[in-house]
Amino acid sequence: MTDVCSDTGKSSWPELVGINGEVAAKIIVRENPKVGAAIVKEGMMVTMDFRCDRVRVWVDKYGIVKDIPQIG
């Protein structure tokens, strides 16, 4: 995380790797209401901009979280 973001609350969720992406997104928003969680399927193209209010939840073809969700 950069100095641009201050007081963002919880910023990463390693404990969510391996669970259903929809469930993970709900947990993220519940634990940090300052962010929105977006489910992204592997292989999808996304913008490279950094945002303090966004968490991308990368999921595999089965909808399972494959990478640590984190602010960005």
Secondary structure, 3 states (H helix, E strand, C coil): CCCCCCCCCCCECHHHCCCEHHHHHHHHHHHCCCCEEEEEECCCCCCCCCCCCEEEEEECCCCEECCCCEEC
